[in-house]
Amino acid sequence: MATHSATVVVNASVAELYSFWSDYSHYPYILSFVEDVVVRDEKSSHWVVDIVGRHEWEALNDPWIKDRFIGWRSSDDLNHVGAVDFDDLGGGLSRITVTISYTPPAGILGNIGESLGIGNLFETRLRSDLDRFAEIVNDAPAHALDPLSPNYLFPPQMSSESSVRAEYLRDDPHFLASQTPEHVNRLFETNLRDDLSFSRSNNDSGRRNN
């Protein structure tokens, strides 16, 4: 089984971080290889990820330790284990360590691909995701991880990038007067406003051509 991990220090308490990471619906925002997570109940969930190809599996939670540990593992044929560890460093700083273990798909060929560097690429991707998460949180206003705060980083009940885009477009169909928060824009590779403007211009062009 291949194991990859990344660690980052964040300017937030372990209580805030544990609360945030214990909600799997946040993961598609912060881990680029997670496409979707559907929580079945308090113990099980369904995952769609891009780890050496696109895969789906059912997962069961490992016993969680409040403010210390979150874990899950696949309950079907795809062998996958994930964990998030939290350490209080004092002074309002906390360390997060995300560890992902999996059996490379395609048997021997998968193991060869892992040894040739695919695993290193995934670990670099994981480290980049955590660095980006820390940067966003560190630059955000106070209580940015509190869903009850007006400074909350993510719109409520959103589980995908497209949902966030749809939410802003619904609030302002022309998307002209909206002042998209910078910490929201930075969640996406392209500026939210520019991306939507580009989409509208293409639609208008298509209608004219028809």
Backbone torsions as a table, in degrees:
resi	resn	phi	psi	omega
1	MET	NA	130.7	177.6
2	ALA	-83.5	138.5	179.9
3	THR	-127.6	131.9	179.4
4	HIS	-135.0	142.7	-178.9
5	SER	-144.9	160.5	176.7
6	ALA	-148.2	149.5	-176.5
7	THR	-131.1	144.2	178.4
8	VAL	-147.6	150.3	175.9
9	VAL	-103.1	131.0	-174.9
10	VAL	-123.8	143.5	178.2
11	ASN	-83.5	72.0	179.6
12	ALA	-161.4	158.1	-179.5
13	SER	-77.0	157.4	178.1
14	VAL	-64.5	-31.4	179.0
15	ALA	-63.5	-44.1	178.5
16	GLU	-63.9	-45.5	-177.0
17	LEU	-67.9	-41.1	178.8
18	TYR	-62.1	-44.5	179.4
19	SER	-60.8	-41.7	-178.8
20	PHE	-67.7	-49.4	-175.9
21	TRP	-74.0	-18.7	178.9
22	SER	-75.8	-7.9	174.5
23	ASP	-98.8	102.4	-175.3
24	TYR	-61.7	-21.3	-179.1
25	SER	-64.8	-15.6	177.0
26	HIS	-78.7	-20.7	-169.8
27	TYR	-61.1	-38.8	177.1
28	PRO	-62.5	-22.0	175.8
29	TYR	-70.8	-39.2	-165.3
30	ILE	-111.3	-18.0	177.6
31	LEU	-117.5	111.9	-170.6
32	SER	-66.0	-20.6	-179.0
33	PHE	-86.8	-7.7	178.3
34	VAL	-95.4	116.7	179.7
35	GLU	-87.3	-37.9	-178.3
36	ASP	-164.8	147.6	172.5
37	VAL	-135.7	123.3	176.8
38	VAL	-109.6	117.8	-179.6
39	VAL	-80.5	120.6	179.1
40	ARG	-78.5	-49.9	178.6
41	ASP	-159.1	-167.1	-174.5
42	GLU	-69.3	-10.0	-177.8
43	LYS	-119.4	-17.0	-173.2
44	SER	-131.9	157.9	-177.7
45	SER	-156.9	163.0	177.3
46	HIS	-117.6	129.0	-174.4
47	TRP	-116.0	143.0	169.9
48	VAL	-126.1	119.2	-174.0
49	VAL	-136.5	165.3	173.7
50	ASP	-119.3	87.3	176.5
51	ILE	-126.0	105.1	-174.4
52	VAL	52.6	50.8	-175.7
53	GLY	107.1	166.6	-178.6
54	ARG	-85.8	131.2	-177.1
55	HIS	-140.6	153.5	174.0
56	GLU	-129.3	146.9	176.0
57	TRP	-158.5	161.0	170.7
58	GLU	-92.4	141.2	-177.6
59	ALA	-130.3	151.2	173.8
60	LEU	-117.3	142.2	178.6
61	ASN	-72.9	137.2	165.0
62	ASP	-75.0	162.1	177.4
63	PRO	-58.8	120.3	179.8
64	TRP	-83.6	152.0	174.2
65	ILE	-119.9	115.8	-173.8
66	LYS	-53.5	130.5	178.6
67	ASP	64.0	11.2	-178.7
68	ARG	-129.9	-42.5	-169.4
69	PHE	-152.8	136.7	171.1
70	ILE	-128.2	133.2	-179.1
71	GLY	-147.6	156.0	178.2
72	TRP	-151.7	160.1	176.4
73	ARG	-150.7	148.2	-178.7
74	SER	-66.2	145.3	-179.5
75	SER	-109.1	6.5	178.4
76	ASP	-121.0	-153.5	-170.1
77	ASP	-71.1	-29.4	-178.6
78	LEU	-77.1	117.8	-173.9
79	ASN	-83.4	107.1	-176.2
80	HIS	-143.9	137.1	176.7
81	VAL	-135.9	134.7	177.6
82	GLY	-131.1	151.4	-179.8
83	ALA	-152.4	147.1	172.7
84	VAL	-127.8	121.5	179.2
85	ASP	-109.2	143.3	-178.3
86	PHE	-123.5	135.3	177.4
87	ASP	-131.6	130.1	178.2
88	ASP	-82.8	118.0	-178.8
89	LEU	-96.8	-3.0	-177.7
90	GLY	81.6	162.9	178.7
91	GLY	65.0	24.1	179.8
92	GLY	81.5	5.6	-179.8
93	LEU	-103.6	146.2	178.4
94	SER	-138.2	150.5	176.5
95	ARG	-107.5	132.8	175.8
96	ILE	-113.7	133.1	173.9
97	THR	-124.8	120.7	177.1
98	VAL	-106.3	127.3	-179.4
99	THR	-123.1	127.5	179.7
100	ILE	-122.4	126.2	176.4
101	SER	-122.3	141.1	179.8
102	TYR	-157.3	155.0	171.5
103	THR	-89.9	117.9	-178.0
104	PRO	-54.7	132.2	179.2
105	PRO	-67.7	165.7	177.0
106	ALA	73.1	21.3	171.2
107	GLY	58.9	-125.1	-176.4
108	ILE	-60.9	-40.9	-179.9
109	LEU	-62.8	-38.1	177.4
110	GLY	-64.7	-40.6	178.3
111	ASN	-65.1	-38.3	177.3
112	ILE	-63.7	-44.8	178.3
113	GLY	-60.8	-39.9	177.9
114	GLU	-60.7	-45.5	-177.7
115	SER	-70.2	-24.5	-179.4
116	LEU	-84.7	-1.6	172.3
117	GLY	126.1	-6.0	179.6
118	ILE	-61.3	-40.3	178.7
119	GLY	-62.2	-40.2	178.3
120	ASN	-64.2	-37.8	177.4
121	LEU	-64.1	-40.8	179.1
122	PHE	-64.6	-41.5	-179.8
123	GLU	-65.4	-38.2	175.7
124	THR	-62.5	-40.5	177.9
125	ARG	-63.3	-42.9	179.1
126	LEU	-63.9	-43.7	179.4
127	ARG	-63.6	-40.5	178.5
128	SER	-63.7	-40.1	178.3
129	ASP	-61.1	-44.5	-178.6
130	LEU	-69.1	-39.2	177.2
131	ASP	-61.0	-40.9	-180.0
132	ARG	-66.7	-41.0	177.6
133	PHE	-60.8	-46.3	-179.6
134	ALA	-62.7	-41.2	-179.8
135	GLU	-63.2	-42.5	179.8
136	ILE	-63.3	-47.4	-178.7
137	VAL	-65.3	-43.1	-177.2
138	ASN	-65.1	-30.0	-178.8
139	ASP	-92.6	-8.6	-176.4
140	ALA	-81.5	162.5	176.2
141	PRO	-64.3	169.3	179.4
142	ALA	-59.8	149.3	177.3
143	HIS	62.5	29.9	-177.3
144	ALA	-68.6	-16.3	179.5
145	LEU	-99.1	2.5	-179.0
146	ASP	-93.1	113.9	-176.7
147	PRO	-63.9	-15.5	178.6
148	LEU	-91.4	-4.9	-178.5
149	SER	-89.7	144.2	174.9
150	PRO	-65.3	-15.2	179.0
151	ASN	-93.2	10.4	-178.0
152	TYR	-53.9	134.2	-174.4
153	LEU	-64.5	-34.7	-172.5
154	PHE	-122.7	140.3	175.5
155	PRO	-58.7	145.4	-176.9
156	PRO	-67.6	149.6	174.9
157	GLN	57.7	35.5	175.6
158	MET	-110.5	138.0	-179.3
159	SER	-128.2	5.6	179.5
160	SER	-155.1	159.4	179.9
161	GLU	-60.8	-39.7	-178.5
162	SER	-63.7	-32.7	179.1
163	SER	-66.7	-38.5	178.7
164	VAL	-66.0	-43.4	178.6
165	ARG	-61.1	-44.1	-179.4
166	ALA	-63.0	-36.2	-179.4
167	GLU	-63.9	-45.1	-179.5
168	TYR	-68.6	-38.3	179.4
169	LEU	-68.0	-35.7	179.0
170	ARG	-66.3	-39.7	-179.6
171	ASP	-68.4	-32.2	-179.7
172	ASP	-141.8	92.3	-174.2
173	PRO	-56.0	-30.3	180.0
174	HIS	-92.7	-13.5	177.1
175	PHE	51.8	43.9	-178.7
176	LEU	-106.6	-41.7	-175.4
177	ALA	-88.4	-15.1	-176.4
178	SER	-64.8	140.1	172.4
179	GLN	-110.4	87.9	-176.0
180	THR	-63.2	125.9	179.9
181	PRO	-57.9	140.2	-178.4
182	GLU	-59.2	-38.8	-178.0
183	HIS	-69.8	-17.4	173.2
184	VAL	-82.2	-45.2	178.3
185	ASN	-55.3	-36.6	-175.0
186	ARG	-74.5	-6.0	176.8
187	LEU	-75.3	-14.2	-173.3
188	PHE	-121.3	152.4	-178.1
189	GLU	-66.9	-31.9	177.4
190	THR	-113.3	150.8	178.6
191	ASN	-60.5	131.5	-174.5
192	LEU	-56.5	-45.5	-177.6
193	ARG	-65.6	-47.1	-178.8
194	ASP	-62.4	-39.9	-177.8
195	ASP	-63.6	-43.0	-180.0
196	LEU	-69.8	-38.3	178.5
197	SER	-62.6	-40.4	178.9
198	PHE	-63.5	-41.5	179.8
199	SER	-63.3	-42.5	-179.0
200	ARG	-67.0	-39.8	-178.9
201	SER	-65.3	-36.1	177.9
202	ASN	-67.0	-40.2	178.6
203	ASN	-64.1	-42.7	179.5
204	ASP	-63.8	-40.6	179.5
205	SER	-63.4	-40.4	179.4
206	GLY	-63.7	-39.4	-179.9
207	ARG	-66.8	-38.1	179.8
208	ARG	-66.6	-38.4	-178.7
209	ASN	-69.0	-27.6	179.5
210	ASN	-81.2	NA	NA
